[in-house]
Amino acid sequence: MKRRTRSILTGTLAIIASVIVFLVPFTFILMTASKTRQESAALQFSWPEQFALFENIVEVIQTRDFMLITAFINSTVLTVASVTLMVLFSAMVGWVLQRRQSRWNPAINLMVLAGLIIPPAVVPTIWVLQGLELFGTLPGLILIEVTFGLSFSVLMFRAFIAAIPRELDEAATIDGAGPIRLFFQVAFPLLRSVIVTVIVVQAVFVFNDFQNPLYFLPGDENATVQLTLYNFQSQFDTQWNLLFTNILLITIPPLVMYIFFQRQIVAGMTSGAVKG
C-alpha cells in the first residue's frame, strides 16, 4: 500500500513538474503572440486586452519579402536530407560494429564516444568547409548536421541491433544473401522502432538548430527558421508580439511531430536500453 501511494505521489509530482516546465512557457508565448505591440512590451503573464494573433501571424509571414516561408523551405530541406543520411549511415555503422568484431572496433567506439563528449570547433570546421568550397552552402550545413548527430544515432542503432538474433544472419547467408542484401532486406526492416526514434529526435534537433546555421550558413537567402528571430530584434527596440508569434510558428511543426510519434519514441528508446 505504501509503495502504491509513493508511486501515485511520484507520478503526480512528475505531471506537475511537466506542466510547469513545458505548458507555462508555451502559454506565455501564446498570450504574448496574441497581444498588440504596446501591450506586449510589458512582458506580463496576462491575457491580451485586444486579441491580435491573426494580424501578428500575417505580419510575421510578410516580413522581409516572406523570409519566413523561405526559411521554412530551407529548414525542411536541411532536416529531411540530414536525417535521411544520418539514419542510413548510423544504421550501417551500428550494424557493422555490433555484428563484426575486429581490432578496429575499440578505436571506432572511442571516436563515436568522442563525438558526444568533445565540443565542435567552429573555426577549424569553417576552414575545412572553405577548403571544400562548401562554406555558406546548404550541402555543407547538411554534412555538419550529419556529422554532429551521427554519434548519438550510432549508439541508438547499436543497442537495438544487439537484440536481433544472429540466427537471422546465418539463415539469410545460407539462402545466398550477401552483406548488402542481408542488411537492407533482412536487418533494416527490423529496425523500424529505433529508426522512428532517431528520425523524430534528430529531426527536432536539426529543425530547431540555431548555432550551426548561424556559423556555417550566413546570408538571408540561406536563413533557417531559427535565424528569422533576428527579424524582430535590434539594438534599441524589440517587437515582442511579433517575436513571440515567430517563436510560436516555428514551434508548431516539431511539437506536432512529437505528439504523433511519442509512442514510437518511447518504444525505440526502451527497446534499445533494455535489450541492448
GIZIKA-V913457 format. One line per field, one symbol per residue. ss: DSSP state (~ for helix, > for strand, _ for the rest). phi: phi as a letter, one per 20 degrees, with the letter a starting at -180 (. if undefined). burial: 1 if it has 24 or more other C-alpha atoms within 12 Angstrom, else 0. A space follows every 10 residues. Layout:
ss = ???
phi = ???
burial = ???
//
This chain:
ss = _~~~~~~~~~ ~~~~~~~~~~ ~~~~~~~~~~ ~~~___~~~~ __________ __~~~~~~~~ ~~~~~~~~~~ ~~~~~~~~~~ ~~~~~~~~~~ ~~~~~~~~~_ ____~~~~~~ ~~~~~~~___ _~~~~~~~~~ ~______~~~ ~~~~~~~~~~ ~~~~~~~~~~ ~____~~~~~ ~~~~____~~ ~~~~~~~~~~ ~~~~~~~~~~ ~~~~~~~___ ~~~~~~___~ ~~__~~~~~~ ~~>____>_~ ~~~~~~~~~~ ~~~~~~~~~~ ~~~~~~~~~~ ~~~~~_
phi = .fffffffff ffffffffff fdffffffff fffeefffff ffldebfffc fcffffffff feflllffff ffffffffff ffffffffff fffffffeed ebfeggffff fffffeefff effgffffff feldfmdfff ffffffffef ffffffffff ffeeffffff fffffnfegf fgffedegff egffffffff fffffffefd ffffedcfof fdfdffffff fdcbfdbcef fffffffffe efgfffffff dfffffffff fffeef
burial = 0000000000 0000000000 0000010111 1111111011 0010000100 0110011011 1000001111 1101111111 1111111111 1111111110 0000000010 0100000000 0000110010 0000111111 1111111111 1111111111 1111000010 0000000000 0110011101 1111111111 1111111111 0111111001 1111111111 1100000011 1111111111 1001000100 1001100110 110000
//
